[in-house]
């Protein structure tokens, strides 16, 4: 049994090369982050929390999540 879809991984990897968000103003990226994570219960995280972002792409959210946890593991299966 296979637990991954190589076509999905390849397609997302292709997207990350086309849409890398490097030229996006930080304020716009922060606004998107706030909307995207609006329902996440940040206030319920314990001290020393460990975060995990499977399929992190370019890691665009990491700079906003990392300060909220002790450790943030970012995994991206595409090249």
DOKOL-236665 format. One line per field, with one value per residue (C-alpha): residue in one letter; x, y, z; residue number from 1. Coordinates in Angstrom, 3 decimals. Layout:
<sites>
residu A/...;
px X/...;
py Y/...;
pz Z/...;
num NUM/...;
</sites>
This chain:
<sites>
residu X/X/X/X/X/X/X/X/X/X/X/X/X/X/X/X/X/X/X/X/X/X/X/X/X/X/X/X/X/X/X/X/X/X/X/X/X/X/X/X/X/X/X/X/X/X/X/X/X/X/X/X/X/X/X/X/X/X/X/X/X/X/X/X/X/X/X/X/X/X/X/X/X/X/X/X/X/X/X;
px 0.000/1.373/0.775/1.818/0.730/3.795/1.750/0.410/3.904/5.282/2.464/2.840/6.620/6.065/3.755/6.381/8.830/6.238/4.668/7.442/6.121/9.600/8.353/5.232/5.278/5.615/2.424/0.453/1.967/1.192/-2.394/-2.736/-1.240/-3.697/-6.636/-5.309/-4.665/-7.670/-9.259/-6.060/-6.173/-2.774/-3.733/-4.187/-0.649/1.377/4.733/7.367/4.949/6.314/4.856/4.850/4.145/3.911/3.945/5.399/6.227/8.487/8.046/6.246/4.319/7.314/8.477/5.086/4.581/8.118/7.929/4.751/6.323/9.563/10.335/8.903/9.497/8.943/8.801/8.384/8.425/8.919/12.229;
py 0.000/3.382/6.339/9.103/10.430/11.226/13.268/15.515/15.967/16.802/19.252/21.103/21.184/22.782/25.365/26.304/27.174/29.381/30.985/31.399/34.576/36.145/39.376/39.664/42.474/41.173/42.958/41.106/37.763/38.438/39.328/36.036/34.141/35.750/34.756/31.253/30.468/32.374/29.306/27.915/28.029/29.648/30.528/26.841/25.800/24.613/26.116/24.227/23.209/21.410/22.321/20.269/21.505/18.595/19.915/23.270/24.273/27.306/27.622/30.939/30.439/29.265/32.740/33.411/30.010/29.465/32.229/30.638/27.230/25.940/23.723/23.808/20.871/21.714/18.845/19.227/16.067/17.825/18.952;
pz 0.000/-0.991/1.333/-1.049/-4.400/-6.505/-9.002/-6.236/-4.806/-8.250/-9.022/-5.723/-6.165/-9.564/-7.983/-5.382/-8.164/-9.887/-6.818/-4.284/-2.613/-2.511/-4.062/-1.914/0.645/4.187/5.230/2.525/3.500/7.171/6.220/4.326/7.268/9.675/7.469/6.767/10.441/11.793/13.398/14.916/18.743/19.353/22.915/23.774/22.855/25.834/26.714/24.737/21.986/18.942/15.558/12.371/8.851/6.425/2.894/3.895/0.332/0.407/4.161/3.811/7.053/9.081/10.069/11.659/13.274/14.607/17.254/18.637/19.315/20.782/17.786/14.272/11.939/8.267/5.787/2.019/-0.088/-3.444/-4.839;
num 1/2/3/4/5/6/7/8/9/10/11/12/13/14/15/16/17/18/19/20/21/22/23/24/25/26/27/28/29/30/31/32/33/34/35/36/37/38/39/40/41/42/43/44/45/46/47/48/49/50/51/52/53/54/55/56/57/58/59/60/61/62/63/64/65/66/67/68/69/70/71/72/73/74/75/76/77/78/79;
</sites>
